[in-house]
């Protein structure tokens, strides 16, 4: 029985195009160049943050985030960053009686910005607020505790093979991979995803029907 659905953030609920572009501008790299290197890092299965070290070997992500904020060009999440299917899908799941949550590898500031969007969810949390990030099993322990449900009653939805599908499945969750954004398209047909994902979807609006079935 599925009683809850919890969503990753980047490229699941949010289109990250604008934020990655802002980072490329901040470090003075053409957006296309930055995007290609990010893709290479992704395809190699390495952490996204490693992208910055190709351009600045001594890059300190926390420091640069702080400097962006001080310069007035810091992290921003607006309604325009949501994928078009988000509000309808989340609302339909809640209407069907599901507990709906959001939990991803984002900063504490991103958590606050997401809550300002007043999404139709029961709770929003981020790794920056919890002090633990995916793919750590402790992150998924926190997800289960947040929903107050055992893992087998929760579907975790994300776009990333290692951080979302494999890690959530190892923690006992049901899983769905959404085929969008660079990671979702790259790994949708990956053998490990096909092994561990209960569903591979193209839109979040598929979920209410799939779970009702």
N, C-alpha and C positions, 0 to 999 in steps of 0.2 A: 504494500500500500504506500502511495506517495502522499505525504501530508504537507510538504513544503518544497518550494523552489527558491534557490539562492543563486544570484547572478554575479559573475565576474563584472568588471567595469569596462576597461579599455577594449575597444573593438567588439564588445558584447552589447553594452548599453551606449557607449560613447564612440563616436568617430574621432580617432586620435589625430587626424590629418593636421588640424590647426595647431595642436600642441607640439607635434614633432617639427612642424614648420617653424614654430616660434623658437625651438631649441636650435635649429639650423641657423636661423638669423642671429641668435644670441652668440653663437661661437664663430660666426662669420664664414659659414660654409654654404655653398649653393644648395638649395633644398633638394635638387635631384641627386647630387653627390651624396648628401647625407642619407637620403632614402635608399640608395643602392647599397651603401655600406651597412645600414641597418638591416637590409634584407639579407646580406651575406652573413652577418652575425646571427640572424634568426635561423637561417638555413643550416648553420653549423651547430645549432642547438645551444648557443651560448646566451648569457644574460644580455638583455637589450642595452644595459648601461655600458657595456664594453664598447659600444659604438663610439662613444665620446673619446675613448683613449686612442683611437686611430688618428684623431685630429689633434688631441692634446693628451699626451701620455700621462701628464700629472693631473688630469681633470678630477676635481673633487665635486661630485654631484650635489651633496648637501650644501656646500659652500656656494656653488653656482645658483642653486635654487634660492638661497637667501639673497644673493646679489640681484637676481631677477626681481624678487619682491621689492627690494629697496629701490630698484630703478623704475618701478611702476609697470613692469611688463611680466609680472609673475603669473603663476598658474591661474587659469580662469576656466570655469565650466558654465556654459549657458545652455539654454533650451535648444539653440541651433546646433549644439554638439551631439544631441541625442539622435540616435537612429530613428527613422520615422515610425517604426513598429513598436517602439518601447512602451509608450504609455498605454496603448491599446492592449498589448500582451500582458503587461503587469496587472492592469485593471481586470482583464478577463480571468486571470488566475485567481485574484482575490475574490472575484465574484463567484468563482467555482468553489470557494471555501478553502483555498490553499493559504498557508502562511508564506509570505513573500519577503525575501531579504536580498540585500546587496552586500557583497564582501569581496574586495579585491586588493591587489598589491598597489595601493595608492598612498599618498601622503595624508597626514591628519587634516591638512588644509583641504584636500580634495574631498574628504569625508564631509567637512562642513559645507563645501560648495554643493555637493550632491544633495544634502539635506535641504538646502535652500531651494532646490528645484521642486520640492514637495511631490516626489514621485509616489504613486499608489503602492507603497511597500510598508511592511511592518517595522523594518529596521535597516539602517545603513551603517556599515563599519568598514574600516580600512586597516591594512597592515601597519600603517604609520601610527594608528591609534592603539593597536593591539601590541605592537612591538615584536611581531612575528609575521613572517611572510610565506607565501606559497613558494615552493612545494612542501614546506615543513608540515609534518603530520600535526603539529601543535596548532597550526592555522586552522586546519579542518576540525580539530577538537573545539576550537573557539566557535566555528560555524555551527556545529551541532549544539553547543551550549547556548548560542544566541537564539537558535530556533526552539530550544528546549525539546528536541526530538532526537531519536537515535539516527545515526547516519543512513541506515537502510530506508528511512522514510523521507529522505531529502534528495532532491535532484540538484546537482551543481552544474550550472550552465556556463561555458566559457569558450574561448576561441583558441586556447593554447594547449598543445598536446601534453607537454610535461607538467606545467603548472596547474592545469585545470583537469583534463581528462584522466591522465595516469595517476596524478597525486590524489584526486578525489576518489577514484575507484579503489586505490590502495587503502584509503581511509574508510572504505565501506559504503560510500555514497553511490547513488545512481548518477549517471553522467550524460550530458548532452554537449556536443560540440557544434557551435554555429559556424557555418561556412561563410565568413566575411572577414574583411581585414586581411593583412598579409599572412598572419599565422593561421587563421581559419582556412584560407584557401590552400596554403602550403601543406597542411596536415590533414585535410578532410579525408583523404583516401589512404593515409598512412596505415600500415598493418597494425600498429599498436593502438591507434585510435579506433580502428574497426574492431579490435579485440575488446577494448575497454569502454567504448562509448555505447550507451544504450540507444542513443539516437544521434544522428547527424542531421542538422536542420539548416535551412536556408533563411528562415525568418523566425523571430520569436513568437509570432502569431500562430505558429504550428503547435506550440507547446500545449495550450489548453485542450486542443482536440486530441493530441497524442496521450496526454495524461488522463483524459476522460475515458479514452479507449482502454 
